[in-house]
């Protein structure tokens, strides 16, 4: 198995939204905001190559929305999905599977493209798309608070293409015990599992696998960045923040004890870290790139 970092560029979000109840005087020291109170965040994806399988975990914001939509998010940086794939010798047509942690636009917007004649079509024409059935239902019947993050043009064409599969109808399911998340094993490939967490949105999936004798977890929006390690530093975007805190505490304790590598989707500087247990709680340790494992 070989893993590759796929960078799809940066965008900006309100710092207060990203850090919830934490005062700006604190979070601004570690994630400085611009004059509009906006902070830069990565849209970093993970590519898993194993035999004939080439699995892409998430795919960024895409490029099919109109100028008004993108004006809210200030896309910047030179990386794109296609250029990042090409840097590793791949093309989007090589992708066999797309595993979507959840269906917020900054995680699945690249799933669908608008063709020259205006149609919406799968961006990865040879790939199977994987979601979770309970999360899918949550996304296509969104609540008022979250519906701006679930864009129908990112979601429904996947199903209409006939390429949508649900991970919970494949592999083995292990229910959560106490604070432990439920897990689904052997997703797409033997040895790849997903951990289900519920605080950010319903049934968000965190892919977990063994890589170079370590456990690596793609932490998605459970931990958007190294700055989000403290328990109270949770996003205002989380639907159930107390659940997020409980899940984060249990996961970080486990990750520190097991020496897990955490792969960050949104941290603008750090791709990975290995959590460390300290007298003040679990801390992130030094950040490093995926190639540093």
Secondary structure, DSSP 8 states (H G I E B T S, - for coil): -EEEEEEEEEEEEEHHHHHTTS-HHHHHHHS---TTSEEEEEEEEEEEEETTEEEEE---S-S-S-HHHHHTT--BSS--HHHHHHHTT--GGG--EEE-S---HHHHGGGEEE-TTS-EEESSTT-EEEE-HHHHHHHHT--TTTGGG--HHHHHHHHHTT-EEEGGGSSEEE---TTS--EEESSSSTT-EEEEE-SSSTTEEEEEEEETTEEEEE-TTTSSSGGG-STT---TT-SSHHHHHHHHHHHHHHHHHHT-EEE-SS-SS-SEEE-EEETTEEE----B-GGG-
